[in-house]
Amino acid sequence: MKNEKLTTDEYDALGHLEKGPAPERVNACVGRNAKRLSGLKLLQYGRDGRVGLTEKGQEMLFLRRCVGALRALSADPAASVATDVANFLGKKSHIVAREDGGYDITDKGRDSLADIEARA
């Protein structure tokens, strides 16, 4: 995944497509980022000309949500975390559920977050 560092605008463009293929006319955010994102194989054009996310694009958005959840939990253990993200991070032993609600970040989760922050 070298040279695949995305800008906030590019992530926003992917987010616009997260719900499904875009209609014939895409919004300006998707339009100005489509060339680079399709080159990175994060979005694709269908036979009907509609723009949609690839599996790789969906995975990248999910991983971004996971990192965001780890950051939020490091600041506040009671932070809201989506169920699919919590399940994934729990399976990977990055978080554990608290008895009183919320989640605690494990040592493995803190190490991963520190590594991510160091690369950013």
N, C-alpha and C positions, 0 to 999 in steps of 0.2 A: 504494500500500500504506500510505497514511497511516492512523493509528489502528489499525494491525494489530500493534502491539507485544504479544507474548504473554508471559504469566507462565510460570515454570517449570512450574507445575501444568498450565497449558494445553498446553504442549509435551509433558508426560508423558501427558496424555489422548490427544493425537494419536499418540504413540508406542505406546500400548496398541492402537490401531486399525491400526497399520502393517502387521501381518501379514494383515489381511483384515477383512471385516465382523464385528462383534461379535455374539455370540449374543443371544438375546432379552433377557437380563438383562445390562446393562453394569455394569462396576465403578463404584465411587463416584466415582473421579477423572473418568471420562468423563461420568458423570451430572451432576456439578455444573458441568461446563464445556461441556456439549453445546449449550446455548442460544446462548451467545456464539460458539462455534466454528461452529455452523451458520449463524448470522447473518453471519459473515465468509466463508462458503462454503468452509470448510475440512473440514467433515464433512457428511454427508447421511444421511437416513433412506431406506432402501429400501422398496419396496412391501410387503415382508414385515415391516417394522418394525425391521430390523437397522440398526445404525449403522456407517457406513464412511467412509473418507477420500475426499475428492474429489481430482481431479488437482492442484488448487491446494494442498491439504493435503499431498499427497505431495511436491510441489515445495518447500514450505516446510520440511519435515523434511530433505530432501536438502540444501538450502542451509544449514541449521543444521549438518549433518554436515560440509559443506565448510568453514564458518567454524571449527568445532571442530578440523578437521584443520590448517588454517592456524595456529591458535593453538598446537596441539601441536607442529607442525614449527618454529615460531619458538622454542620452548623447547628442543626436541631434534630435530635433523635425522634421527635414527634412529627417530623415533616411528612407530608402526604407523598406516598409512592404508589404508582399504578400497580395493579395486581400482577400483570405479566412481567413487569420489571422486577418486582419484589420476588416473584417465583424464580426468575432467572438468577438474580443476585444471590438468593438463598441457596440454590442448587450449586452455584459456584463458590459457596462458602465465603461470600463477601459481606453478607449481613446475616443477623439472627434476630428473630422476633423477640420483643420484650414482653414480659408478662403484663405490664400495665399499658400496653399499646405502643406502637411505633417499632423502630428497629435500631439495633446497635450495629455499628460497623466492626467487623472482625479485624484482627491484625492483618490478615491477607487482603482484606478490602482496603485498609489504610495504606498498605504497601502498594497496591495497584493504583490507588488514587494519587499517591506521592509520585509514582512513576509517570503517570499521565500528566500531572502538573509540571514535572521536570521537562517533559518533551514539548509542552505548550509554550 
